[in-house]
Each structure stands twice: as C-alpha cells, then as structure tokens.
C-alpha cells in the first residue's frame, strides 16, 4: 500500500466520487489488506479504552474501516458491472478473507461486551431515537452473527463463513461464464424472422464482438427464457434458446454449479444449527420483517393455488393459438411468450412489441424517470460529462433539491456487455451520512442491448418498467437523510428493500408521465391513448404465468434453505419435488430461476429471501392505492413519502416506518386484485 493508492484517503472529487482515472486493478489488493489492518487497529483502540460510552464505542465503530469500505464499494461495483480475469482472481482471493475480517469484528468478545453494556443501559444514556436504535441494531447484528457463541463454536463459525464465501464467489463467476458460453449462434438471418431490424442489428453486433462475422448471436439473460422469445417466429430457435437458458450451469463442464449448490446448502444448514436455528431459512428470517418461514409460507400458500389455476386457464388460450400454426403440438415453455403476444393482440388489440419506437432510452430517462421524480420530490438532474465513472458507457448525473442545494450523484450504466452480470441492480459508491458529512453516489445497472453507433436505443415495455423500478432503489439511496452510515439508504431488511422500487414502477403509465416521455422517436407521435387504455384493461393478463413462475423460484429458495441435513443427491430432482409439493408444477411455466443460475440466493444476498419481492409488493400495492386515493403525482404526496419513508433509511423499524406513512397496517387485498387472484 503506497501513499499514491487512490483508496488511501477520501476522494477529493465532488461528492467524493472515486477517481476512476487513477484507479487500476493493481490498487485493489493493497488497499484491501491495508484497509483490513487499519480497521482492526481501530477496533483495538475501541476495546482498549476502560470507559464504555456511546461515542467511544458505537460511534467509533461507525467511523471505522473507511479505507476498506471505499475499496470494497468500488471493487464490487466493478466486479459486477465490468469484470475481467484479474478482478475475478482478486474476488476469489478477498472473499474468504473478507468473511474472516468481518468475523474478527463481530465475534470479538471484548467489543461485544461493550455493545452489550450499552444495550442494557440504552434507556439511561440520554440519546436521541436514532442513536438508541443504532445501539439496538448493532446488538442484534452481533448476536445474529454469533457473538454469544462459545470460543470453540466461534472458530467453527469462522470456518463456515470463510468456506461459504469461497463457494458463493465461485458460483457467481460460473453463472456469468456459463451465460456467455451458451449464447446461441444463428447462421441465417431468415431464422430471426419476427425480430425488429434493430434487434437483428444487435444480434449481428454481438456476433461481431466475438469475431463471428456474418452470423448472429442471441446472448443469454440471467433469468429463464429471453425477451426475444415473444417475437421469434421460428419455433425451433425458440426451443433452442429456452433449452440453453434452462441448462445454465447444470449441464456439466467447467461452469456447472450443482456440486457447489449442495455444498453451499450443507454449510448453511450446519451454520444455522450452530447458531441455534433449525434451518438457514429460520436463521435468515429471524432478522427480517417476516420473522419466520411459516409467515412467508402462509402468504405464499394463499397466493399459489389461484396463481397456477390462472396460469392453466391462460394456457388454454395459448394452446388454441398454437394449434393454428402447429396442429397437434403441445404447448411448451418456449411457446408461452410468443403466443401470449398473439392472444394479447386478439383480446385487447394490444401488441407490446410495437411500443418500442415510443420507448427511446433518452426520452424514458429524462422525460419519464427524471420527470416523475421532479414532480414528486422537486429534485432535478444535470448530466456531468466532466465527471468520469468506472466505464465509458456509465453516465454521471448531478442531483439537486428543489431549492438548488446539492443532493448527490446518480450514475446510469444501461447497456449489456460480456463483462457485466445479467439483470438489473443498484449499487452505492458513497453512502449518505451526516456523521461523515457524505452525500450519496448511487449506481443503476441495466442490461439493455446496445444499438449500433448513431442508432437510438429502443426499450421493450419490460425494460422500461425495469428502469423505473431500479430508479426507485436509486431514490431510496439519493433521498437518504440519516446520521449514521449503518442506516443509509437501502440498509433495511431484505424483505423490505424492494418496496420503494416497486412503488416507483407506478409512474411508468401515470397519464402525466407517459404523455411526457412515450413519443415515437422519429415522428414525435405520443403513445396512442387506446394502447394505454388496452394496457390498463389488460393489467391482470398473463399474471397467472408471472406469479406462478415467480412463486416457483421463491419456494425453491425456501426449500433449499429449510433443509436441515445433507440429504440432497440430485439437484434437479430436489428442485422438481419442491415445486411439485407446492402445486406449482406446470411445464409450460418454467421457474423464473432454476437452481444452477439462481445467483440471487447462491451468491447474492437473497438466500431464503427471494419471497421478499412479493412480501414487499403487499406494501407496494397498498401504497399505490394510497397515492391514487390522495391525488397521485403531487409534491405533497412526494414529500410525505420522502419524509416518512425514503429519507429514513433503516433508522427506525421498517414496519413502523410503513405504518407511520400509511397510517394503518398493510392490507393484502390490493396485491391480490392487482395480480388477478381475487
């Protein structure tokens, strides 16, 4: 670690934006090891003080490890959005060491003794509400991490955590490599009939980037299926794409994840037992708003029968359309999206594939996403081309409050590339904190196919919805107004974190918003009112499929993590049984994520928590009703949502936060109505 390492000190750029012009791969490891050493010295300084106070213990803990944090925030953004063999190697090296470092802090008996003493006397310390909650959260964090275990058990736990970090990192790297390997090559453009000219250009460019001149490449996405299945007329190609998608990391070879899955599940179960829980799911949910797996199952089982019943009903309409093209054929998973569009057009005179010319990226971003945020919260955006992000395609925007004061930076990285993981997500580069006088720097990553140079980027309906969704996460980070870093932005329970982002999706088709951005990129014609009316009339259309596919993934996640012993011999058999036992086995509707590429739960932070999307959607649907009942897109409503919820981060109990905003307990009926399940 040299003094010239960019992670040595806080960045001097505006908003402490990391200086990406100076950061190279060679800086990560020295900063990591120096940062770990520095934080352990800071912890030693805390525990060596004879007096125990809030400031010299909890506040000091909040201030510790900042060099390490700077490095990790930049590195993990890089490794997810623009990886390479060097960063893969670095990630494999630091993952187990980071787990060990975190254990060295949370399993430190002297540090926990101080936190416990403050916890026991917190009511007598004269602290404000946020500071008391900080003590309570730290105490819960440490207990949850195993701080109350015996010395011998703590050592066993450390080994579990280290091994798991290695396995999870390998799973993630395998999933990305396998997705790249299984991209489908097409020789004849005629086979791509049904795709738009721009989509064919994207396939040609993708092939060219892999030195496959004259061919066309259909890249895999992270979930089951592919957006182009809705348009491709060639049934054989649709089948080839779907089979490739569903075989990711479970068909043998260097990137097969099946043995990793079994080992991850085994270690998580053993760790949970060591910590006093009957399963990993019980361990995880004990620290979520759901509380325990039984509560998650109660909701999921209420929804599942109606969802699959609706899916089977939907299938009958698709089957009738299929017979017109392929008499005597059975409806398969690769047919669903294609014939859904045909039925949608027949029932509602609606073809979402025709909407792409109206969803041009720049217009969606500036005149849709940013416009809605300004109407709600009074915030404005200015692109700063003088500020450089981690990749040439990532764009930096300065964000201002209504009074002109500076709020933070938003980084948008919208296009897919081989070095980027699939899906869409939000990261932080700087966490908002009044304690450290830091404003937020947040990143949204999407995977929109990049058009040819000079051509507009036209989004699908789903990609447009995803952009609004992910920006909801960005708003949660940007509007954060807390004292302590521990509570900044999206630092809330995993089954609560999707709630604000899901709410933000409502503005996509809000009349004032859609009229402002959904305009034909060539003619300027607004999206026809009858199309919007058809979209609204068809809100529950295909929800049987969508809900069943999602629920299958959610219960699969729970099934893996309610295993109490290592009794899994075959991944595919376990997967099929788990889905069948819930009554969700319906071949034309594949699980949204099969185990081999379920990175959310085997390498990300959603293990035993994928149910959280629909758990949060209960709050979302109820909140959307509140907005509609109270005038919708108004500054008054935005200020209430900002003040009572978005700005609070994790600084109070999440469900108390919701109740403070909503004025009542959440109701599930709006969700059931939205998904056509009532």
N, C-alpha and C positions, 0 to 999 in steps of 0.2 A: 504494500500500500504506500504510494508516494503522495506527496502534497499536491501533485498535479491531477490526481484522480478526481473526476467530476463529482463523485459521491462524497468526497471528504467533508464538504461544507454545504450549507443550504445554497441553492441556486440563486444567483444574483439577477436572473432574468425576471421579467414581470410575472407576478403571481407565482414565483418560484418554479416556473415551467422548467423541467430538466433541460439542460443544454445539450440537445441531441447532436449538435455539430461537433461536440467534443467526446461524446460517449461512444466507445467501441466495445467489442466483445471482450477485449483484454482487461477491461476495468471491472467486470462483474465479480470475479472470484476474489481478487484482493479486497474489494470493498465488502464483500460478504464476510470474509473471515475477520477483517478488521472491525466490521460492524458488530459481529457477534462478540468479539473480545471486549469491545468498548461497552456494550450493554451489560455484559456480565460484571464488568468493573463497576458500572453504575448500580447494579443490584447489590454488589458487595458493599458499596458506600451506603446504601439504604439500610441494609441489615446490620451494619457495624455501629449504627447510632443507638445509644442507650435509650433515648426518649422516643416514644412512638406517637407521632402526630399525623394528622391527615396530610399536611403539606410534605413532610419528610418521608412519607411512605407512599400514599396513593398518588398524590400529585407528582412526586418524583418518579414513580413508575410510569405515569403518563408521559413524562418528558424523556424517558429513557429510550434507547435503541433507535434514535432518529437517523443515524447514518445507515444502519441496516434497513430501516423502513424505506428510505429513499432508493436504495439499490433494489430492493425487492419489488416495489411498485413499478419501477421502470422495467426490471427484468421480466416479471411475469406478464406485463403488457406486451413486451417484445416476444416472449416465447409463445404467446397465444396468437399474436397478430402478424408476426414476421419472423418465424423461426428459421433455423438453419442447423446443419450438423453440429456446429460449435455450441450453439445455445442448447441444443438437445443434450449434448455431453455435459455442459455446465449444470443443466437442470437435474440430470441424473446424479451428479455429484453433490449438489447442495440439498436436494430433497431430504435425504435421511439426516443430514447434519442440521438442517433447519428444524426438523422434528425433535432432534436431540437438544437443540438450543432452547426451543420453547419448553421442553420438559424441564430443562435445567432451571428455568424460571418458575414455572407453575408447580413444580414438585419440590421447590426449595422450602424446607421446613421452617427456616428462620423467617423467610419472607411471609409465608402463610400465617405464622404465629402473629406477626404484626397486623396483617389484614384481619385476622380473626378477632384480635383485640379491639380494633376499630369497629368492626362489625357489631360486636357485643355492646359497645358503648355509643353507637352512632346517634342515638336519640339525645344524648347529653352533650354533643360536640358543638351545637350551635351553628350547624351548617345549613346552607340552602338546600332545596329539594333535589336539585340535580346532583349536588355533591354527595348527599346521602344515598341517592340511587347509584352513584358511581361505586361507593363502598359495597353496596349490596350486590351489584353486578360483578365486581371483582371477586367477592367472596364466593358467589355462585360459580363463576368461571373456574376458580381454583379447585373448588370441591368437585365440579364436573370433570376437571382434568385429572383428578386422582390425588389431590393434595392430602387427603385424610388416610391414604393407604399406609401400610407399614413400610419400612425401609426396603425390605426384601421385595414386596409387591411393587413398589415404585420402580425398582430396577427392572422387573419383568415388564411392567407397563412401558418403560422407555424402549425396550427391545421391540415390543409390539408396534409402537408408533414409528420407530425407525424402519422396520421391515415394511409396514404398510405404505409409508411414503415412497419407498423404492418401487413397490409393486404398482401403486397408483400412477406414478410418473411413467412407468413403462407402458401401462395400459393406454394412457393418453397418447403417447408417441406412436404406439402401434396403430391406434384408431386413425390418426391422421395419415400415416404412411399407407395403410390399407385403403383408405378412401382414394388416395392418389393412384394407387396400383390398379384399382378396379374401375377406373374411368373407362367408359365404353367407347370404342373406336368405330366410326362409321365410314365406310369407303365411298358410298354413293349418296349424293345429296338427295336423290329421289326418295330415299328411305326416311328422310326427315320431313316428309310432307305433313303439313299441319302446323309446323313452326312458322313463326313470322320471319321476315327477311333479317331483322336484327338478331333474332335468336340463332339463325343459321350462321350469321357472321360471327357471333360469339363462339359457336362451336368450332368454326374454322380457325378463329384466332387462338382458341385453347389448344387445338391440334398443332398449330404452327409453333406455339411456345414450347411444345415438346418435340419439335423437329419432325412433325408428321405432316409435311406439306401436302396439300391436295386432299387431306382427309378431314374428318370432323370428330370432335371429342365431346362426349357428354360426361362432365365431371360429376362425381358422387357428391351428395349433400350429407349432412351428419345424421339426419333422421331417416326413417324408412320411406323409400319412394323418391320422387323427383318432381319438381314443378312442371316439367315439360310433359309428364305423363297425361296431363289434361288436354294436350293439343296433338300429340303424335298419333297419326292415323295408323301407322304400321304396328299391328298387334305383336308381331314377333320381336320388334325392337322394344316395345313397351315391356314385354316379358323379360327380355334380356337385362334391361335396366333395373327392373324390380328385383329380379333374382340376384343380380350383382349387389344391389343395395342391401338385401336381407342376409347376404352371406358375409358381410364385412366382419373380418376378424374372427370368423368361426368356421373357416373352410380349410384350415391347415396352413402351413407355411410359416414364414418368419414373423408375421404380424398377427398370428392367431392369439386371441385373448382368453380362451376357455380355461386354461390352467391357471392363469392369473386371477380370473374371477373366483374360482374355487378357493384359491389360497387367500385372496382378499376377504372373502366371506368367512372363511375359517378363522382368520386372525381377528376380524372384527367381532365375531361371536365370542371368542376367547377373551378378548379385551373387555367386552361388556360384562361377562361373567366375573372377571377380576374386579370390576368396578361396582359389582353388586346388582347387576341388572340381568334379567332373564334372556335378553337379546339385544343386539345392536340397535334395533328399532326402538326398543323401550328406553335404551340409553339416550339416543338422539332426541326422541320426542319429549323426554323429561325436561328438556330445556327449550321447548318450542311452545307456541300458543296452544297447540293441540293437547299437550300434556302427556298423552299415552297413545299407543297404537289403536286401542279399542275405540277411541274417539274419532280417529281418522277413518277406521273401518266403518264405523256407524254411518258417517256421511257418505262414503263411497258405496256402501251396500244399498243405501237409499236411492242412489242415482243409477247404479249399474243395470238393474233389470229393465228399467224404462229406456235406457240408452241402447242396449243391444236389441230390444224389441223394435225401437225406431229404426235401427240400422237394418234389421231384417226386412222391415217394411220398405225402406228406401231401396233395398236390393231388388225388390220385385220390379220396380220401375226401370232400374238399370238393366235388369235381365231382359225385359221386353225390348229395349233398345238394342241390346247386344244381338238378339235373335235376328234382327233386321240385317245385320252385317255378317253374322257368323251363326247360321241356323244350327241348332243342336249343341252349341258350345255352352260351357258352364261359366258363369261369372267368376272371374279371378281378381286377385288384388290389383293386378296391372290394368284391369279394365275400369276400376272404380272411378278414378278421376276423369277419365276420358268420357265415359257415359254420364257421369254426373253433370258435365257441362252441357251435354245434349239434352238431358232431362230438364236442367235449369232453364235452358233456352225455350224448351217446349212449354214448360209450366208457367214461367214468368217472363217469357220473351227477353231473357237476360243471358248474355254471353260475356263473362268477366274477362275473357281473353281479348275482347275488343276494347277494353278500357285502358290498355297500356299506353296508347298515344296521349291519354289525358293525365297520366301519372309520370310526368317527367321529373327526374330527381331534383333539379334546382328549384322547380316550382313547388314540389311537395315539401322540400326542406324550408325554403324561405317564406312561401306564401301559405303553407299549411301548418307545419310543425312549429316554426318560429312565430307565425301569426297567431296561432291559438294560444301559445304561451304568453305573448304580449297582451292579448285580450284578457286573459285570466289573471296574470300576475304583474303586468306592467313592465316586464323585462324585455330588453331589446338586444339584438345581436349584430356584431360588426366583424366581418372576416378580417383576420390579421395575417396577410400573406408574408409579412416580415417575421412572423414567429414560426419556427420550423418544428414539426413533430418528428416522430420516430421513423416515418416512411414518407416518401414523396407524395403518396396518394392521400395521406391523412391531412385534414384541413383544420386550422385553428380559428376559433371564433371568440371574440371578447364579449362578455355578457354584462349588461348594465341594469341596475334597478331603475324604476320609473323616475326617480329624482336625479338620475345621471350618475349616481355613485357606482363604483365598480363592484361587481358581484363575483366574477370568476372567469374561467376559460372552459370552453366546450371544444373537444376535438372529435371530428367526424371522420371515420375510416370506413368507407361504404362498400368498396369493391372486393370481390373474391380474388384470391391468388393461391398458388400451391403452398406458399409459406404460411398461410393463415388457416387456423382451425375453422371448421364449419360452424354454422349457426350465427347467432347474434348475441351480443352481451355488452355490458357496461363495466368499465374499469375506472379506478381513480389513479391519477398521477400525483395529486396532492389532496389531502383530506382537509376539509374546513375545520378550523379550531380557533376559538378566541384565546385559549390558553397559550397557543403558539403563534397567534396572530397570522394565521394562514387562511387564505381564501381557496375555494375548491378548484381543482383542474380535473375534469371528468372526460372520459372517452366513451364513445359509442362505436362498436364494431358491427358491421353487417356483412353479408356475402352476396351482394348484387353482382351479377355478371357484368364485367367491364365491356362497354361498347368499343367499337373501333374509334380511333382518334378523329375528333371532329363530329362524331355522331352523338345524338342525345342519349342519355341513359333513361330508358323507359322501364318503369317498375310494374310488376304484377300487382294485383289487388292485395295479395298476401304480403308482398314486400313492402307495400305502402303501410299496411297495418303494422308490420314489424317495426318500421321506422318510428311510427307514433309510439309503439309500445316501449321500445328501448329508450326513446327520449323521455318517457315517464321515469325511468330509472335515473337518467341524467338530471332531471329536475329535482329528484329526491336528493341527489348529491349537491347540485348547484344552490338550492334554496336552504340547505342546512344552516342552522344558526345556533350552534351549541358551543359550550365552553370546552368540553373535553374531547380529545380525539377518539376515545373509546365509543362515543355516541354519534360520530359524524355520519351524516347522510344515510346510506343504506345499511348501517351497522345495527340491524334489527334482526328479529328471529327469522329464520329461513322461510317459514311458512307464512310470514307477513310481508316479506320483501317484494313479492310480485304485485301486491295490492296497488300501490300508486301507479305502477307502469300499466297495469290493466285498465285503470281508470282513464289514463291518458288516451287509450285507443278510442274512446267515445267521440273524440273531437274529429276523427277522420271523416265522418259523414255528417257532422253537425252542419246544418244548412249554411250558416255564415262562413264556416271554414271551407267546406268543399267547393262553394261557389268562388272562393278566392284563389284556390290553387288548382282544381281539377279542370284544366283547359288544354285543348288539343295543342300539342307542341308546334304544329305547323300552321293551323288556321286560327287558333285562339278561341275556338268554339268551346263553350262550357260543357261539362259533362251533362248530357241530356237529363232533364228533370224526370223523365219517365224511367230512365235507367236507375236513378237514385230511388225512386218510388218502388221499383222492382226489387232493388237490393233490400230495402226496408221490409217489403212484403215477404221476402224470402229469408228473413233473418234466422228462422229455425230450420231452413232447408239444409240437409246434409249434416245436421247436428248429431244425428244418431251415429253416423260414421265417426265424426270428430271426437265425440265424447267417448265412444267405445274404444277407439284407438288410444286416446289419452289414458283412460282408466286402466287399460291393459298394462300400460307402462307403469302407472302409479302402483298398481297392486303387485306387479312383478318386482318392483323395487322393494316394497314392504315384505314380500315373500322371501326374497333373498336375505333380508336383514332381520327376519324373525326366526331364522334357522338357529338352533341352539347348539348344534353339534355338527361335525364334519361328516355329513352323510350324503353329500352330493357326488354322484359318479358321472352323470351326464348332464351337461348344461342345457341342451335342447329339450331333453325330457322334463327336467325340472321346470323350465320356462313354460312348456306346453301345459303341464299339470297345474301350475299356479294360475294360469289364465283360465283354464277349463273349470277349476274349482270355484271360480268367481262367476261362472256362467258367461264369460266374455269371449269364448272360443267361437269365432265365426270367420272362416278362412278368407272371404273377400275383404275383411277388415283387418289388416295386419297391425300388430302392436307398433306404436309410434317409434319406440326404440327397442330393438332386440338387445339381448344382454351383451353381445360382443362389441357393440358400439355405443353402449349406454354410458357415455362419458360423464353425464350429469352425476351419476351415482357411484361409478367405479373409479373416477379420477377427479371429479369436481366436488363441490360442497353440498350436493343434494342427496347423499346417501340416506335412505329412509326418510327422504323429504320431498320426493317428486310429487307426492299428493298435494304439496303446498300450493301448486298452481290453482287447483280448483278450490282448495281451502281459502285461498286469498280471493278467489273470484266470488265467493259468497259476499265478502266485504265490498268488492268492486261493484257487483250488480246492485247491491243495496245503495251504494254511494252514487252510482249513476242515476238511480231513481231520485235520490235527494237533489242532485243537480237539476234534473228535469222538472221537479216539483218547485224549485226555487229560482227559476229563470235562466238556468243553463250557463252560457258563456259570459259571465259578468265579472267585473273586477271585485265586487263584493263577495261573490262566491269563491273566487280565486284566493282572495285574502283570507277567508275563513279556512280554506283547505291548507293554505300555506302556513298560517299561524298555528292552527291546532294540530297539524299533522306533518306536512312536508318539512317544515323548519325544525321540528323537534328531534329528528333522527331517532336514536334509541334512548333519549334522555328520560323517558318515562315508560312505564309498562305499555306495550303495543296495544293491547285491547282497551286499556284505559284511554289511550290516545284516540282510538277509534270512537269509543263511546263519547268522549269529550267533543269530537267533531260532529258525530251523527246525532247525539242526544238520546240514544237508545241502544239496545242490544242489536246485533246484526240479525237480519232475517234471511232464511234460505230461499224463500218463495221467489224473489226476483231472479235468482240464478236458475231455478227450475223452469220458470217461464221463459227466460232468455234462451235456454237450450231445448225448449220444446218438450220438457219432461213432466209437465203437469197435465 
